[in-house]
Amino acid sequence: MDTTYVTIMLIVFLVLTGLAVDVGYLYVSEEDLQGAAESAALAGTGAIKQRILFQVQNDPKKISEVFSDPVQSAARVAAVEAVSGKHSSVALVGLSSNNANALTGDNDLTVGFWNVSSQSYTPGGTPANAMQVRTRRTAESSSVGMGALGSFMARITGTSNFDFTPVAIAAIPARTRASIALCSASCDPACSYPEVCSVKERRMSLASPDQGQAPAAGDRYLFTSLLHPVTVTNTMSDLICGEGQGQEVCGKPIYTSGAANGELLREIQSMMYNPKFDRSNKEYDKSGRLLGWWVIVPVTECGQLTPESALEPHAVTKYSLVRISRICAGATGAGCPQTGGQQDAPAATCGPADGGLYLDRISCVGCGSKSLLLLPGLQPVLVK
């Protein structure tokens, strides 16, 4: 009796163990496919952003052509190449693309419009600022996950296989993670996005609360922690050097300060000349020399500044897409800690009397305007 009982239970335990192993593989496979969908969506959306930025750098008048293209061939190729045929822990991932904007049996990619206001995605919609990706196992790995025992147990419930096809959406909504804000007088109506103006290198100075010492109205900037309150444990230096995610601050009050602080400018300078930070938004010449750093910065009123050094809230009225041509902070402060040592401005870039932050490209767009939909964010993000 004991032998019979143990034999029966052993079979039961083996079946349950096999099922547990198969289910475990299923969950791991799901995570791998979900990660692949997200990676592909980010890669494809990043390619759309780079195409737009290329036009901003070379021919801003053709920006609308990029946004009106519902195919985005280069972005689709980037998404496919990011994951196709890659072997993760349990599955080979495959993506199919026929340049359509509907998920079908032979198409796993769509390009469309992500509406920030309604948090909704429209496949094939314009302006094209997002990509939707669905990942599936390839034929070679279709049986991975629920193996023989799992399939046998599944048939008891009338199911012979388990399919999981996750979908991810990435977009480039206009967001900022800049540590500086421009004063509204910096925005010339003639330089409204999508018009990007090349200007004679403009030296920007802090908007001092002492109006007798303030620089020209259009040549002022503020330090900002955006929506983050600064505390003893969450300092401005932490926020600058932390490489945080972009924030949607248009129309919202952000924390700003016009108090002189060479250490903060030194930290921003170290991020600009660090080739590993935000490299996709930095422009280099053929010899590898840095021409400028493209940044989206908030724009606010600077007329009512208090003399205290503490950050105070000011409402954002516009976004400005700018190219910072150089930052000359001098020797104040150590800069942000970085792998490979401190990154300084090249010696030929800054002379003894060149202190400040310099811009040579600028374009502004008002909060709530239709043009804001055409302003690309500089960091692709997962939105769904």
N, C-alpha and C positions, 0 to 999 in steps of 0.2 A: 504493500500500500504506500509506504513512504517513497519507494523508488518511483512508482507510478505518479504520485503527486508531484515529486520534484521534477520529473521529466516534463510533465504537463506545464508546470509553472516556468520551467526553464525556457520552453518554447515561447510562452507568453512574454517573458522578460526580454528575450532576444528580439521579438517583433517590436515591442515597445522601445527598446534601445535603438533599433534600426530606424524606427519612425522618428525618435527624438533627434538622431543624428541628421536625418534628411531634413527635418523641419529647421534645425539649426543652420544647415547649409542654405536653406531657402531664405532665411532672414539675412544671412551674410550676403547672399546674392542680391537681394533687394537693396541693401545698403550700397553695394558696389554699383548697381545700375543707376540708383538715384544720384550717387556721386558723379558718375559718368555724364548723366543728363545735365547736371549743374555745371560741370567743367566745360562741356561742349557749348552750352548756352552762353557762358561767360566768354569763351574764346570767340564765338561768333559775334557777340555784341561788341567785344573789344575790337574786332576787325572793322565793324561799322564805325566805331568811334575814331579809329585811326584814319579811315578814309575821309571822314568829316574834317579831322584835324589837319590832314594833308591839304584839303581845299582851303581851310582857314589860313594856312601858312603860305599857300601859293596863289590861289585864285578864289577869294571869298565869294565872288559873284556866282560861282557854280555850286555853292553849298546846297541850294535848293534842288539841284539835280541828284545829289546823293540822297536826300530825304525822300524824294519822289520815286526812288527806285525800289520796287517791291520784290526784286529778285535778290540783290546783294550777293552776287556770285562768289566774290572773294570771301565774304563772311561765312557762307555755307561751306566752302572748302575748308576754312579754318576750323569750323565746328566739327566737321567730319574727321579731319586729320587729328583733332585733339584726342579722340577716343576710339576711332574705328580700328578693329583688330587688336586693340590693347587687351592683354590678358590680366585681369584682376584676379583676386583670390579664387573665385569660383566660376567666372563667366567670361567669355569673349563677347565684346560689345560691338554691335554693328549699327550703322546709321545709313539710311537710304535717302537720297535727295533727287527730286526731279524738277526742282525750281518752282514747285507749286506752293501755295500757301494754305494747304489743308492737310491734316494728318490722315494719310491713307495707307493702304497696304504697301505702297512703294515710295512713300515719302514720310520722313520723320522730322522734318525741319520746316518751320514757317518763320517768316519775317513780318513784322507788323508794328502797330502803334500801342505803346503803353501810356494810358491816361493817368497821370499822377493824381488828379482830382478825384476820379471815380475808382481808382485802383483796379482798372480793368484793361484787358488786352484784346486788341482787334487784329486777327490774322489778316495780312494783306493791307492793313490800314496805313495811312501816311499822316504825318511824317514818320518814316521808318526809323524807330529808335529802340527796337527790342527784337529778341529772337526766342522762339519756342522750340524746345528739343524733346523728343521722345526717344528713349533708348530701349533696345531689345537685345536678347541673346542672339548670337549668330546660329546658323544651322549646326555648326560643329559643336556648339555647347548647349543646344536646346534641352538636353536631358539633365543638365547640371541642376542641382537643387533637390528635387524629389526623385530619389533613386528607386531601385527595384522594390524594396519594402514599402517605401512611401507611396509609390504608385499603386501597389497592391492594396494597401490600406485605403488609399483614396478611392479606389474603385468601389469599395463597400458603400461609400456615400454617393456613388454615381459620378465621380470626377476622376478622370484618368490623368490629367496634368494640371499644373498650376502655372499660369502666365502672369508676369508682372512687367508692365511697361510704364515706368514713371515718366512724368513730364515736368520739365523745369522751364521757367521763363526768366530771362535776364534782360535788363534795360539800361539805358544811360540817361536817367532823369537828371536834370540840372541840380546839382548839389555842390556844396563847397566844404572843404576842410582847411581852408586858408586860415592863417593866424593873423592876417591883416585885413583891414576894411578901408575902402576908399571913401573920401568925402564926396557928396553928391555933385559938387562943383567940378569934379574931375571928368564928368560925363558930358561930352559935347553931343548935342542932338544929331549932328551929322554923322556921328559914329554909333548909331543905333544898330544892333544886330538885326540882320546878318551882315551889315557893313562893318568890316574890321579895319580900323584906321591905322596906318603906319605914321607914327609921330616922331618928331625929333626927340631923341632920348631925353626923357623927362625925369629930372631928379625929384624924388618924393621925400618929404620930411614929415616928421611927426606933427600932428595938429595940436600944437601947444595950447593949453587952456588960457594962457596969457596972450590975448589977442594982439598985443603990441609986438610980440615976437613971432607971431604965426607966419608961416610961409604963405605964398600966393594961394588963393582959394582952390585952384585946380591942382595944386601940387602937395596935397596933404593926405596923410593916411593915419590910421589908428591901429593899435594892437587889439586883437579880439580873441576871446576864448569861445566864440560862437554861443551856443546855448548852454555851455557848461559853466556853472558857477565855480569860481576859483576859491579853493580852501587851502588850509595848511597841508593837507595830505594830497591835494589835487591842484598843483601849482600850474602856472602858465607854461613853465619849462616842461612839465610832464606832458601837457597837452600838445605842445609843439613837437616834442621829440617822440611822442607816442604813436605817430602815424595812424591816427584814428580814421574811422569811416566818415564819408561825406555826410553832411546834414542839409536838410531842406529848411532854410531860414528866411526865404523871401516873404516879406510881410510880417515877420516876427521880430521881437526885440532881442538883440544880442548884447553880450557884455563887451564893452569897449573901453579903451583907455588911451589918452594922448600923452601920458607921462613918459618922459625920456627914460629909456631902458636899453642901453647898448647891449646888454647880455642877451635880451630876447632877439634883437636883430642879428646878433652873432649866431644864435641857434638856428634862425631861419636861413641864414647864409650857409651854415654847415649842411642843411638839408638840400639846398639848391645845388651845391657843388659835390654832393655825394652821388656818384654815378649809379648807385644801386637803388636810390630812392626815387620813385615816381618817374623812372627813366622814359616810359612811353610818352610822357608829356613834355619831355625836354627835346629841344631842337639842336642838332649838331651839324657842323659843316663837314665836308668830305675828309678833312684832316682830323676830325674828332673833337674840334673845339666847340665848347658850349656856346650857342648863339642866344638861347633864352629858355625860360621855363614858363610854360602855359599854365595859368591858374585861373579858376573862377573865384572871385572875391565878392563879398557883400558890399553894398554901397549904402551909406547912411548920412544923415545930417550931422555936421560937425560944429554947428553954431552955438550949441549950449553945452559946453564942456566945463566941468568943475575942476579946480586946481588940484584936487586930491588925486593920488596915484591909484586909488582903488578903481576896479572896473565898474562901470555903470551902464544900465541898459539904454540902447538906442535902437529904434525900429529900422529894419532893412527896407529900403524902397526900391532897390534895383539889384541886379547881378551885373558884374562886369567881367568879361573875358579879357585877360591881359597877358602880355608876355613880359616877364621880368627879365631884363637884359643883363643886369648884374646887381649884386648886393655888396656894398663895401661897409663893413661894420667895424673895421679897425681891430685892435687886439683885445677888446673888452670881452671877458667871459671865455669859457672853454668850448662852447658849442655843444651840440648833442653828441652823446657817446655813440660811436659807430664802429662797426666791424672794419678792420683794416686801417684804423687811425683816423685822425681828424681831417676833414676835407675843407680846405681854405680856398678862397678866390685866388686864381693865378696871379702871380706878381705883376704881370703886365696889365691886369684888369683894373686895379685900384691904386690910385696915387695917394699921397699924404692928405690932400684936400678933397678927396672924392667920397667922403662918408655919406651914406644914404642908400636908398633903394631906388632903382632906375627901371622905367618902363619905356618900351618903344612900340608896343601894339596895344590897342584898347578898343573895346566894343561894349556897349551897355544895353541892357534890356530891362524894362520896367516889370515889377511884380504884377501878375494878373494880366499882362498883355499877351496877345496871341503869339508874338514873336518868342515868348519864353518857351513855347513848345518846341521851337527850332533850335534852342540853345542846348548843345549836347553836354551831358555830364562827362567829366574826364575820368571817371572810375566806373566801369560796368559793375552792376550789383544785381544780386538775385532778388526778384520781386515776387516770385511765386514758385 
